[in-house]
Structures are given as C-alpha cells and as structure tokens.
C-alpha cells in the first residue's frame, strides 16, 4: 500500500521509550511533504481476544512515545474487515492517536500520510 502511495517511508524502526529502557517498535515512519513525520502502527486480528491484546500493546507504545509527539504525529491503521475490535479499546487508543480503517478509509489514509 505505501509503495503505491508514492510516499517516502522507513519500515520497522525503533524509538527509545520514555519509561525505562524499552525500545518501542514502529511499523513505519512516513515522511510527508508538508507536515511532521508520521509514526504508523498497524493491526490485523482475526478474533476479539487477539484484537484486544494488540490494542493494549499499541496503546502502551503510543504512551511510551509521548516525549516525541511534538516532532511526530501518530496514526494507527487497523484491518477493519474482521470486526474484531472492541469499542472501549478503540476509544482508549483514539485518545492517543487517530485510528484509520484499512481498506474502508484508504483515501483518508493516503491523505494523512502524504500531508
């Protein structure tokens, strides 16, 4: 998807977290044309238990990276075909980073990442 979007990106990076010595894994760092870089976490789950666990992990990642939030924007992309994600998990994560569904919001994703 990113290759076809004509955006510059780095896959599989890590950033030092603000709590302890944890290295926070980021799926993609996207360099937009106008705004600050976007750090992207992606989620895909086939059942609600896995989706819940993944959402908690991404919430933890974004919390650990608050110290770099002024230099970067955060975006979480979820595979929205399964319907496995729980509303409370989505709302919790939304308080830290926008959540965009793939493939239903592909145009909005392109817009956010290219900015």
C-alpha positions as CSV (number, residue, x, y, z in Angstrom):
1,X,0.0,0.0,0.0
2,X,2.7,2.5,0.9
3,X,4.7,1.8,-2.2
4,X,1.7,2.6,-4.4
5,X,1.0,5.8,-2.4
6,X,4.3,7.5,-3.5
7,X,5.3,8.5,0.0
8,X,8.8,8.2,1.5
9,X,8.9,5.8,4.4
10,X,11.1,3.7,6.6
11,X,9.8,0.3,7.7
12,X,10.5,-1.4,11.1
13,X,12.1,1.3,13.2
14,X,12.5,1.5,16.9
15,X,12.4,4.6,19.1
16,X,13.6,4.7,22.8
17,X,10.6,5.0,25.0
18,X,10.3,7.5,27.8
19,X,9.7,4.9,30.5
20,X,12.8,2.8,31.3
21,X,15.0,1.3,28.6
22,X,12.2,0.0,26.3
23,X,12.8,0.2,22.6
24,X,9.3,0.9,21.0
25,X,8.8,-0.8,17.7
26,X,7.1,1.2,14.9
27,X,5.9,-0.4,11.7
28,X,6.5,2.6,9.5
29,X,7.9,6.1,9.7
30,X,6.3,8.1,6.9
31,X,7.8,11.4,5.7
32,X,5.1,13.7,4.5
33,X,5.5,16.6,2.1
34,X,4.3,19.4,4.4
35,X,3.9,18.2,8.0
36,X,6.0,16.4,10.5
37,X,6.8,12.7,10.1
38,X,4.0,10.1,10.9
39,X,4.7,7.1,13.0
40,X,2.4,4.3,12.0
41,X,1.4,1.1,13.9
42,X,-0.7,-1.5,12.0
43,X,-3.1,-4.0,13.5
44,X,-4.8,-7.0,12.0
45,X,-6.6,-9.5,14.1
46,X,-8.9,-12.4,13.4
47,X,-10.6,-12.6,16.8
48,X,-11.6,-10.2,19.6
49,X,-9.0,-11.7,22.1
50,X,-6.1,-11.0,19.7
51,X,-7.5,-7.6,18.8
52,X,-7.8,-6.6,22.5
53,X,-4.2,-7.7,23.2
54,X,-2.9,-5.8,20.1
55,X,-4.8,-2.7,21.0
56,X,-3.4,-2.7,24.5
57,X,0.1,-3.1,23.2
58,X,-0.3,-0.2,20.7
59,X,-1.8,2.0,23.4
60,X,1.3,1.2,25.5
61,X,3.6,2.1,22.6
62,X,1.9,5.5,22.0
63,X,2.1,6.3,25.7
64,X,5.8,5.4,25.8
65,X,6.4,7.8,22.8
66,X,4.6,10.9,24.2
67,X,8.0,12.5,24.6
68,X,8.4,12.6,20.7
69,X,4.8,13.6,20.0
70,X,5.7,17.2,19.2
71,X,8.1,16.1,16.5
72,X,5.9,13.3,15.1
73,X,2.3,12.5,14.5
74,X,0.9,9.1,15.5
75,X,-1.5,7.0,13.4
76,X,-2.9,3.6,14.0
77,X,-4.1,1.6,11.0
78,X,-6.4,-1.3,11.6
79,X,-7.7,-4.0,9.3
80,X,-11.4,-3.2,9.5
81,X,-12.6,-6.3,7.6
82,X,-12.8,-8.6,10.7
83,X,-14.9,-6.5,13.1
84,X,-12.8,-8.0,15.9
85,X,-12.0,-4.7,17.7
86,X,-13.9,-3.7,20.8
87,X,-15.4,-0.2,21.2
88,X,-13.7,0.5,24.6
89,X,-10.3,-0.4,23.1
90,X,-10.9,1.8,20.1
91,X,-11.9,4.8,22.3
92,X,-8.9,4.3,24.6
93,X,-6.5,4.2,21.7
94,X,-8.2,7.2,19.9
95,X,-7.3,9.3,22.9
96,X,-3.6,8.9,21.9
97,X,-3.6,8.6,18.1
98,X,-6.1,8.7,15.3
99,X,-7.3,5.2,14.1
100,X,-8.0,4.7,10.4
101,X,-9.5,1.5,9.0
102,X,-8.0,-0.3,6.1
103,X,-9.3,-0.8,3.4
104,X,-12.5,1.2,4.1
105,X,-10.7,4.5,4.7
106,X,-7.9,4.1,2.1
107,X,-8.4,7.6,0.7
108,X,-8.2,9.3,4.1
109,X,-5.1,7.2,4.9
110,X,-3.4,8.4,1.7
111,X,-4.3,12.0,2.6
112,X,-3.0,11.8,6.1
113,X,0.3,10.1,5.2
114,X,1.0,12.3,2.2
115,X,0.5,15.6,4.1
